[in-house]
Amino acid sequence: MRWGGLVVCGGRSERMGRDKASLPFGPEPLLLRMLRLLTVGLGPVPLAVAAADGQVLPPLPPNVLVTTDEIPQLGPLEGLHAGLTALRHSCDAAVVTSCDAPLLVPAVLPLLQNVPGDWDAVVVAEADGRLHPLCSAWKLSALPAIRRQRDRRNLRLQALLPQVRTTLLPATALQAVDPHLDSLHNTNDPQAFALALQKAGFQPAPE
């Protein structure tokens, strides 16, 4: 199977108060960190970034494909649609992450790739029932269902999962390489971002 990687970064960042893609995380912008972590975990595969229309991104490596939302305000569903569509000529499947998961452990990514069976999506599931559609793997075969969900304007990624062949990967399966499940830590607000910096051993950048 031909693999790629996708970072969805077009959120409005309302709780953060500023665009997360360019936030400095240690020596690099958050988006560049996510692309680097994907490369470490996946090797030299095609990479794409799904951004909002008009979003200003930090300078990216020339091999990274940048795509933007066709329809604004549809959230991660539109980012997933745009990113997988952009990768459709070079990949059969992609590991998908959000821009705001800076503690992603690269060794988690092969676990997503190597789930056996016939599936369109592999999604990490926590014991309490929480699902992580953006800590996942998606085959291009899911695109028709994604388009139908998009046309219905049902924006919840979790509502998409019953429409495709979804395999749930228990979060406990990640703990061999990510004991504290830091890969599932999203930096949605300044407090979560500060905690992620602390866990990574970085000091917050001055305002």
Contacts in CASP RR format, 6 or more apart in sequence:
PFRMAT RR
TARGET T0000
AUTHOR 0000-0000-0000
METHOD contacts of the structure
MODEL  1
MRWGGLVVCGGRSERMGRDKASLPFGPEPLLLRMLRLLTVGLGPVPLAVA
AADGQVLPPLPPNVLVTTDEIPQLGPLEGLHAGLTALRHSCDAAVVTSCD
APLLVPAVLPLLQNVPGDWDAVVVAEADGRLHPLCSAWKLSALPAIRRQR
DRRNLRLQALLPQVRTTLLPATALQAVDPHLDSLHNTNDPQAFALALQKA
GFQPAPE
1 92 0 8 1.000
1 93 0 8 1.000
2 90 0 8 1.000
2 91 0 8 1.000
2 92 0 8 1.000
2 93 0 8 1.000
3 42 0 8 1.000
3 45 0 8 1.000
3 91 0 8 1.000
3 92 0 8 1.000
3 93 0 8 1.000
3 94 0 8 1.000
3 95 0 8 1.000
3 113 0 8 1.000
4 42 0 8 1.000
4 45 0 8 1.000
4 46 0 8 1.000
4 47 0 8 1.000
4 48 0 8 1.000
4 87 0 8 1.000
4 90 0 8 1.000
4 91 0 8 1.000
4 93 0 8 1.000
4 94 0 8 1.000
4 95 0 8 1.000
5 38 0 8 1.000
5 42 0 8 1.000
5 45 0 8 1.000
5 46 0 8 1.000
5 47 0 8 1.000
5 48 0 8 1.000
5 87 0 8 1.000
5 91 0 8 1.000
5 94 0 8 1.000
5 95 0 8 1.000
5 96 0 8 1.000
6 47 0 8 1.000
6 48 0 8 1.000
6 49 0 8 1.000
6 50 0 8 1.000
6 80 0 8 1.000
6 83 0 8 1.000
6 84 0 8 1.000
6 87 0 8 1.000
6 94 0 8 1.000
6 95 0 8 1.000
6 96 0 8 1.000
6 97 0 8 1.000
6 138 0 8 1.000
7 31 0 8 1.000
7 34 0 8 1.000
7 35 0 8 1.000
7 38 0 8 1.000
7 47 0 8 1.000
7 48 0 8 1.000
7 49 0 8 1.000
7 50 0 8 1.000
7 96 0 8 1.000
7 97 0 8 1.000
7 98 0 8 1.000
7 99 0 8 1.000
8 50 0 8 1.000
8 76 0 8 1.000
8 79 0 8 1.000
8 80 0 8 1.000
8 83 0 8 1.000
8 96 0 8 1.000
8 97 0 8 1.000
8 98 0 8 1.000
8 99 0 8 1.000
8 134 0 8 1.000
9 20 0 8 1.000
9 21 0 8 1.000
9 31 0 8 1.000
9 34 0 8 1.000
9 49 0 8 1.000
9 50 0 8 1.000
9 51 0 8 1.000
9 55 0 8 1.000
9 57 0 8 1.000
9 98 0 8 1.000
9 99 0 8 1.000
10 21 0 8 1.000
10 50 0 8 1.000
10 51 0 8 1.000
10 52 0 8 1.000
10 55 0 8 1.000
10 69 0 8 1.000
10 75 0 8 1.000
10 79 0 8 1.000
10 99 0 8 1.000
11 20 0 8 1.000
11 52 0 8 1.000
11 75 0 8 1.000
11 76 0 8 1.000
12 52 0 8 1.000
13 19 0 8 1.000
13 20 0 8 1.000
15 188 0 8 1.000
15 189 0 8 1.000
16 23 0 8 1.000
16 100 0 8 1.000
16 187 0 8 1.000
16 188 0 8 1.000
16 189 0 8 1.000
16 190 0 8 1.000
16 193 0 8 1.000
17 190 0 8 1.000
19 55 0 8 1.000
19 56 0 8 1.000
20 30 0 8 1.000
20 31 0 8 1.000
20 99 0 8 1.000
20 100 0 8 1.000
20 187 0 8 1.000
21 29 0 8 1.000
21 30 0 8 1.000
21 31 0 8 1.000
21 51 0 8 1.000
21 55 0 8 1.000
21 57 0 8 1.000
21 58 0 8 1.000
21 99 0 8 1.000
22 29 0 8 1.000
22 30 0 8 1.000
22 31 0 8 1.000
22 56 0 8 1.000
22 57 0 8 1.000
22 58 0 8 1.000
23 29 0 8 1.000
23 30 0 8 1.000
23 193 0 8 1.000
24 30 0 8 1.000
24 205 0 8 1.000
25 33 0 8 1.000
25 102 0 8 1.000
25 196 0 8 1.000
25 197 0 8 1.000
25 200 0 8 1.000
25 202 0 8 1.000
26 197 0 8 1.000
26 200 0 8 1.000
26 202 0 8 1.000
26 205 0 8 1.000
28 36 0 8 1.000
29 58 0 8 1.000
30 99 0 8 1.000
30 100 0 8 1.000
30 102 0 8 1.000
30 187 0 8 1.000
31 49 0 8 1.000
31 57 0 8 1.000
31 58 0 8 1.000
31 60 0 8 1.000
31 99 0 8 1.000
32 58 0 8 1.000
32 60 0 8 1.000
33 102 0 8 1.000
34 97 0 8 1.000
34 98 0 8 1.000
34 99 0 8 1.000
34 101 0 8 1.000
34 102 0 8 1.000
34 104 0 8 1.000
35 47 0 8 1.000
35 49 0 8 1.000
35 60 0 8 1.000
35 61 0 8 1.000
35 64 0 8 1.000
37 97 0 8 1.000
37 104 0 8 1.000
37 106 0 8 1.000
38 45 0 8 1.000
38 47 0 8 1.000
38 95 0 8 1.000
38 97 0 8 1.000
38 106 0 8 1.000
38 109 0 8 1.000
39 45 0 8 1.000
39 47 0 8 1.000
40 106 0 8 1.000
41 106 0 8 1.000
41 107 0 8 1.000
41 109 0 8 1.000
41 110 0 8 1.000
42 95 0 8 1.000
42 109 0 8 1.000
42 110 0 8 1.000
42 113 0 8 1.000
45 91 0 8 1.000
46 63 0 8 1.000
46 65 0 8 1.000
46 87 0 8 1.000
46 90 0 8 1.000
46 91 0 8 1.000
47 63 0 8 1.000
47 64 0 8 1.000
47 65 0 8 1.000
48 64 0 8 1.000
48 65 0 8 1.000
48 66 0 8 1.000
48 67 0 8 1.000
48 83 0 8 1.000
48 86 0 8 1.000
48 87 0 8 1.000
48 94 0 8 1.000
49 57 0 8 1.000
49 60 0 8 1.000
49 64 0 8 1.000
49 65 0 8 1.000
49 66 0 8 1.000
49 67 0 8 1.000
50 67 0 8 1.000
50 68 0 8 1.000
50 69 0 8 1.000
50 78 0 8 1.000
50 79 0 8 1.000
50 80 0 8 1.000
50 82 0 8 1.000
50 83 0 8 1.000
50 86 0 8 1.000
51 57 0 8 1.000
51 66 0 8 1.000
51 67 0 8 1.000
51 68 0 8 1.000
51 69 0 8 1.000
52 68 0 8 1.000
52 69 0 8 1.000
52 72 0 8 1.000
53 68 0 8 1.000
53 69 0 8 1.000
53 72 0 8 1.000
54 68 0 8 1.000
55 68 0 8 1.000
57 66 0 8 1.000
60 66 0 8 1.000
65 86 0 8 1.000
65 87 0 8 1.000
67 82 0 8 1.000
67 83 0 8 1.000
67 85 0 8 1.000
67 86 0 8 1.000
68 82 0 8 1.000
69 75 0 8 1.000
69 78 0 8 1.000
69 79 0 8 1.000
69 82 0 8 1.000
70 78 0 8 1.000
70 81 0 8 1.000
70 82 0 8 1.000
71 78 0 8 1.000
71 150 0 8 1.000
72 78 0 8 1.000
74 150 0 8 1.000
74 153 0 8 1.000
74 155 0 8 1.000
75 155 0 8 1.000
76 98 0 8 1.000
76 133 0 8 1.000
76 134 0 8 1.000
76 157 0 8 1.000
77 146 0 8 1.000
77 149 0 8 1.000
77 150 0 8 1.000
77 154 0 8 1.000
77 155 0 8 1.000
77 156 0 8 1.000
77 157 0 8 1.000
77 160 0 8 1.000
78 150 0 8 1.000
80 96 0 8 1.000
80 133 0 8 1.000
80 138 0 8 1.000
80 146 0 8 1.000
80 157 0 8 1.000
81 143 0 8 1.000
81 146 0 8 1.000
81 147 0 8 1.000
81 150 0 8 1.000
83 94 0 8 1.000
84 94 0 8 1.000
84 138 0 8 1.000
84 140 0 8 1.000
84 142 0 8 1.000
84 143 0 8 1.000
84 146 0 8 1.000
85 143 0 8 1.000
87 94 0 8 1.000
87 140 0 8 1.000
88 140 0 8 1.000
88 143 0 8 1.000
91 140 0 8 1.000
92 139 0 8 1.000
92 140 0 8 1.000
93 113 0 8 1.000
93 137 0 8 1.000
93 138 0 8 1.000
93 139 0 8 1.000
93 140 0 8 1.000
94 137 0 8 1.000
94 138 0 8 1.000
95 109 0 8 1.000
95 112 0 8 1.000
95 113 0 8 1.000
95 136 0 8 1.000
95 137 0 8 1.000
96 133 0 8 1.000
96 134 0 8 1.000
96 135 0 8 1.000
96 136 0 8 1.000
96 137 0 8 1.000
96 138 0 8 1.000
97 104 0 8 1.000
97 134 0 8 1.000
97 135 0 8 1.000
98 134 0 8 1.000
98 186 0 8 1.000
100 186 0 8 1.000
100 187 0 8 1.000
100 188 0 8 1.000
101 134 0 8 1.000
101 135 0 8 1.000
101 183 0 8 1.000
101 184 0 8 1.000
101 185 0 8 1.000
101 186 0 8 1.000
101 187 0 8 1.000
102 187 0 8 1.000
102 196 0 8 1.000
102 200 0 8 1.000
103 182 0 8 1.000
103 183 0 8 1.000
103 185 0 8 1.000
103 196 0 8 1.000
103 199 0 8 1.000
103 200 0 8 1.000
104 135 0 8 1.000
104 182 0 8 1.000
104 183 0 8 1.000
105 174 0 8 1.000
105 177 0 8 1.000
105 178 0 8 1.000
105 182 0 8 1.000
105 183 0 8 1.000
107 177 0 8 1.000
107 178 0 8 1.000
108 135 0 8 1.000
108 174 0 8 1.000
108 177 0 8 1.000
108 178 0 8 1.000
108 183 0 8 1.000
111 169 0 8 1.000
111 173 0 8 1.000
111 174 0 8 1.000
111 177 0 8 1.000
112 122 0 8 1.000
112 124 0 8 1.000
112 135 0 8 1.000
112 136 0 8 1.000
112 137 0 8 1.000
112 169 0 8 1.000
113 137 0 8 1.000
115 122 0 8 1.000
115 137 0 8 1.000
115 167 0 8 1.000
115 169 0 8 1.000
117 167 0 8 1.000
118 165 0 8 1.000
119 139 0 8 1.000
119 165 0 8 1.000
119 166 0 8 1.000
119 167 0 8 1.000
120 138 0 8 1.000
120 139 0 8 1.000
120 141 0 8 1.000
120 142 0 8 1.000
120 145 0 8 1.000
120 164 0 8 1.000
120 165 0 8 1.000
120 166 0 8 1.000
121 133 0 8 1.000
121 136 0 8 1.000
121 137 0 8 1.000
121 138 0 8 1.000
121 139 0 8 1.000
121 142 0 8 1.000
121 161 0 8 1.000
121 164 0 8 1.000
121 165 0 8 1.000
121 166 0 8 1.000
121 167 0 8 1.000
122 136 0 8 1.000
122 137 0 8 1.000
122 138 0 8 1.000
122 166 0 8 1.000
122 167 0 8 1.000
122 168 0 8 1.000
122 169 0 8 1.000
123 131 0 8 1.000
123 132 0 8 1.000
123 133 0 8 1.000
123 135 0 8 1.000
123 136 0 8 1.000
123 161 0 8 1.000
123 166 0 8 1.000
123 167 0 8 1.000
123 168 0 8 1.000
123 169 0 8 1.000
124 131 0 8 1.000
124 132 0 8 1.000
124 135 0 8 1.000
124 136 0 8 1.000
124 168 0 8 1.000
124 169 0 8 1.000
124 170 0 8 1.000
124 171 0 8 1.000
124 174 0 8 1.000
124 184 0 8 1.000
125 131 0 8 1.000
125 132 0 8 1.000
125 168 0 8 1.000
125 169 0 8 1.000
125 170 0 8 1.000
125 171 0 8 1.000
126 132 0 8 1.000
126 171 0 8 1.000
126 181 0 8 1.000
126 184 0 8 1.000
127 170 0 8 1.000
127 171 0 8 1.000
127 172 0 8 1.000
131 158 0 8 1.000
131 161 0 8 1.000
131 168 0 8 1.000
132 184 0 8 1.000
133 157 0 8 1.000
133 158 0 8 1.000
133 160 0 8 1.000
133 161 0 8 1.000
134 157 0 8 1.000
135 183 0 8 1.000
135 184 0 8 1.000
141 164 0 8 1.000
142 164 0 8 1.000
145 160 0 8 1.000
145 163 0 8 1.000
145 164 0 8 1.000
146 160 0 8 1.000
148 163 0 8 1.000
149 159 0 8 1.000
149 160 0 8 1.000
149 163 0 8 1.000
154 160 0 8 1.000
171 181 0 8 1.000
171 184 0 8 1.000
174 181 0 8 1.000
174 183 0 8 1.000
175 181 0 8 1.000
182 199 0 8 1.000
185 192 0 8 1.000
185 195 0 8 1.000
185 196 0 8 1.000
185 199 0 8 1.000
186 192 0 8 1.000
187 193 0 8 1.000
187 195 0 8 1.000
187 196 0 8 1.000
194 204 0 8 1.000
197 203 0 8 1.000
197 204 0 8 1.000
END
